[in-house]
Amino acid sequence: MKIQRIIRKNRKLFQKDIKTVDSRRREWDAFSKRATIFFNNVISEFEKDQFFDKLYIDEGKFPFIERKNQNTIGLRFGSHPTGISITQYSTDDEISSRNADIEKGGSLLYSQAPNGQVACLIYACESEFIKAKNKYFIFKRYKNPKHIDESELAKGTKVFFWYSRISSFVTNFSIRDTCKLDFFKIRSFTSKPDWNAVFGVIGAIAALFYIISFLV
């Protein structure tokens, strides 16, 4: 019967997908060990010529999101004061409390979804008073953890350093940084485009052509 063929066909496809997911998830341990070795080397080199807060390896706990039953590993900066003081006064104009505004350092996160695929997320620096427009963005997606080798980890780390710097209170976004971020956001979307990023890149390209035509 026709319905029997439909069921048999979909059972085979479903079983194939299950094997694919199992294979991806089994690759996580090997990737996690690779990433830990790489991140430890990054920390060692960073400490020789430190320019920001300390670096830490994180597994499972990040400042902006919470995920359960997922494999995660990443790198993050520590926290530091922004120079802003939060002062509270009592009714008789006496200082009742004074606290410093603390900026949390940026983070690099590799997170494995239930289907075994991995997303590389980059998180901005953020404090109570100074917040980035984009708390995070997806730098890249991987179908299988085995595809994330040392060169891919280096690419993610490079972008992590860049976004930590430009999202911190010590630096401002340049036009080039804005276009670069829009490009990453466009590249990372799957089903729902980030139209702000799309129009941002289109606007930057249009402005570039206008400048060239004016000079010519």
N, C-alpha and C positions, 0 to 999 in steps of 0.2 A: 504494500500500500504506500501511497505517496507520503503520508504522515510518518510512517516508519523510516523511510529514507531521510526525511527531514531530521528526525530524532537521532538517527545513526550518524549523520553528517555533523550535526552540532555537538554530539557527544565527543566525537573525535577532535573537533576544533577546541572544545572546552578542555579536554585532557591535554592537548598540545600546549594550550596557554598556561595550564597549571604547571607543566614541566618547565616552561620558559621562566615563569615567576620563581619557581623553586631554584632553578639554576642561578638566576640573578641574585637571590637572597643568600645563597651559599657562597657567592663571591665577596660578600661584605667583609668577612673576617680578614681575608687576604688584603683587601683594600685598606681596611682600618689599620692594619700593621704597617702597610706602605706609607699611609698618611702620617701615622705617629712618628715614624723614622724621619720623614721629610720635615714635619713641623718642628721636631726637636733640633734638627740641623738649622732650620730658620731661626729658632730662638737662640741657639748658640752663636750664630753669626750676628744676629741683632744685638746681643749683649756686648759684642766687641765694639760696636759703634752705635750705641743707643741714642735715639733721637726723640722718643716719645715714651709713653708709659710701658711697663713691662708687658711681655707677651705671654699668653697662657694657652695651653691645649685644653679644649673643652669637649666633653662627651655627654650630650643629653640635655644640658641646661643652658639656655640662652636668654638674653634679657627681654626679647620682644614677643616670643611665641612659645607655646608649649605643645609638644607633640607626644603622644603616647604610642607604645608598641612600634616605634621606629628606630632604626639605626642612625645615629648622628655622630659626627666628629667635626671638629673645627679649631679655629685659632681666633683668639680675641685679645684686644688691648685691655689694660686695666682702666681705672678711673682717675680723674684728676679734677681739682677745683677750677672753676671758670673765672674766679675773681669777683663774682657777684655775691654779696652778703645778704642773707634773708633775715631781716630784723623784725621782731614783734614787740610792740609796746603795750604796757598795761594802761589802765584808765588814768593813772596819775603821771603819764608820760615817762615812766621808767622802762628801761629795756627789760623785757621778760624773757626773751630768748633770742639767740643769734646763731644762724647756721649758714654754712657755705654752700653755694650751688655747685653740685658735683656733676661733671660730664662723664657718662659711661662710654668707654672706648668702643670702636667699631668691632664687628665680628665677621668671620668667614665661616660658613656652615655648609657641610655636605650632609644632606638628609635623604635617607632612602624611604621611598613611599611603599605602601603595602604591595604594589605590583613589582617591586624590585628595582624600579628606575631611581636614579639619583638626581637631585637638584643641587646646584651650587648657589647658595644665597649669600649676598653681601649686605651687611647691616651697617647703618650709619652710626656715628657718635650722637649722643643725645643727653641733654640735661633737662631739669624741670622747666627752665626758662628758654633754653635754646634747643629747638627741635628741627630736625631736617624735614623737608617737604616729603621726601621719600624715605621712610624708615628702613626699607630694604628693597632690593630688586634681585631677580634671578639672573645670575651671570650666564649660566649654561645648564643644560639638561643632558643627562647621560642615560642611555638605555640599559647599560650594565656597568656595575662598579669596576669591572676588569678593564674598561676603556679609560679609566682615570689613572694615567701613569704619572711619573715625576714631572714631565713637561706640562701636563694639564694642571697639576697641583701648583706649579710655578706660575702659570697664567692666572689662576684664581688668587694666589697670594699677591701678585702684582696689583691686581684690581682692588683687592682688599686694602692694601696700603694706600692706594690712590683715593678710594672712597672715604677711608678713615681720615685722611688728611683734609680733603675738601669739605667734608661734612662737619668737621670740628670747628669750634668757635675761633680758632686761630687762623683760619683760611676762609676765603670767599669763593663761590662758584664763578668760574670764568665762562665766557660764551662757549669756548671749546669744551669745557667740562660738561656743560649742559647738553651739548650735542652728543657727546660721548655717552652720557647717561641715557639719553633718549634712544640712541642706537642699541644699547644693551637691552633696554626695556622692549623695543620692537622685536629684537631677535629672540627674546625669551617667551613671548606670548604664544599660546597654542590656539585656543578656540575663541578667545575674546581679546581683540586688539586693544592696546592702550592708545586711544586716538590722540590724546595730548602729546604723547611721544611721537606719533606718526606726523602730526601737523608741525611739531617742533622741528623735526628733521627736514620736512618739506620747506618750512620757512627759512631754515638755515641755508639750504641749498639755493633757494630763490634769492636770498640776500647775497650769497657768494656770486651767483651769475650776474646780479645787478652791479656789484662792485667791479667785476671783471669787465663788463660792458662799458661801464663808466670810464675805466682806465684806458680801454682800447679806443 
